[in-house]
Amino acid sequence: MSSYQAGIVLNMSSLITGIQVCGAVMSLLAYDWILCLDQEMSLIWRKRNGFTWASLVYVLNRYCLLVMHALSVMTIFPMTTLSCDINVWCQHILYALSQLLFCSFSTMRVLALSGMNRPLASVTFVLSIMPAVVSLTQNAKWVPPKNQPEPYNCGVNDLTPERLNIMFPFLVRGSNIIAECLVLVVTWRYTYTTRRIVRDARIGPSLTSVMFYNGSLYFLVIASFDAVHFGFDSTHRKEFGSTTTSAGLFADALSSILISRFILNLRQVHYDAAHQSDASVSLVIHFTGQVQSGIRLLPRSLASFAQPVHVDNPDPDMKWESDRHEEPSQHERAEQRQAWSR
């Protein structure tokens, strides 16, 4: 087999793998969307809940990557040159928009948690917007659409210089990891008071559960995905006709799923806080600086970003370890005396 024929076989194998990966990622996103559809309809689309920035970020975050991968799968069919150009540019824009949404979510979360600390939010924004800027610049300048005969069909022609291919992963994923770590530090810093209240009220058994319900694990996982994405991007193991790796596609999809579920949980707590009865005991712990002397310090559109993740109502039969050492009630003492008399 000549080198030309071997190259064709290698490109075809890589192309098929890329299409299969896009189909798998699209299926994963669609499956999670179906699982959360009922919650989405009740918390996002109903007029009585209002449409806030959290709702907008959720909608765009949920559907941008889903539509992008659907467009990518469509390239297995022959297209005209104009259709191919439109398809590829729509994918470029949707991908950059999805990265911008990750940036918006991190920035608004920091802004809400820190009590409108704009310098801190600005640093987070500058760091986390880097993937959107780099991807849009790279795709616009060095990754034009390329419509080829069957079986290649519609794709892209990656003309990015080698030195930039080495620099971009460090710039994009490095800045994103720093931004996620900054969000994590802000979450821990501004939920310290909440941790003490939860511990004193015995709402949760440990600090780990409190950190989980305040989103810390979400950002740890997302930062881990960025690290994995960075590792695979730096090896340049990309599929034919693609500008990213298979691991990178899955990392972006899983990050999108986590953020979507996180926003749904935030909306659930925001809804519960607004509709709880006065006689009921609330499990919602507000962060320091969110409400002070009856004056809301955060805009209504950002209020839900400052909520902890939803905490389910406790089981009435559940008792904490500290409850076991409490003195028995008068009724329990009477029952014990009857048992001893027998």
Secondary structure as UniProt FT lines:
FT   HELIX           3..35
FT   HELIX           37..40
FT   HELIX           41..45
FT   HELIX           47..49
FT   HELIX           53..74
FT   TURN            75..76
FT   HELIX           81..113
FT   TURN            114..115
FT   HELIX           118..128
FT   HELIX           130..142
FT   STRAND          145..147
FT   TURN            150..152
FT   STRAND          154..156
FT   HELIX           162..190
FT   HELIX           192..201
FT   HELIX           207..213
FT   TURN            214..215
FT   HELIX           216..233
FT   TURN            234..236
FT   TURN            240..241
FT   HELIX           246..275
FT   TURN            278..279
FT   TURN            288..289
FT   STRAND          291..292
FT   TURN            293..294
FT   STRAND          295..296
FT   HELIX           300..303
FT   HELIX           304..306
FT   TURN            316..317
FT   HELIX           321..325
FT   HELIX           330..341
//
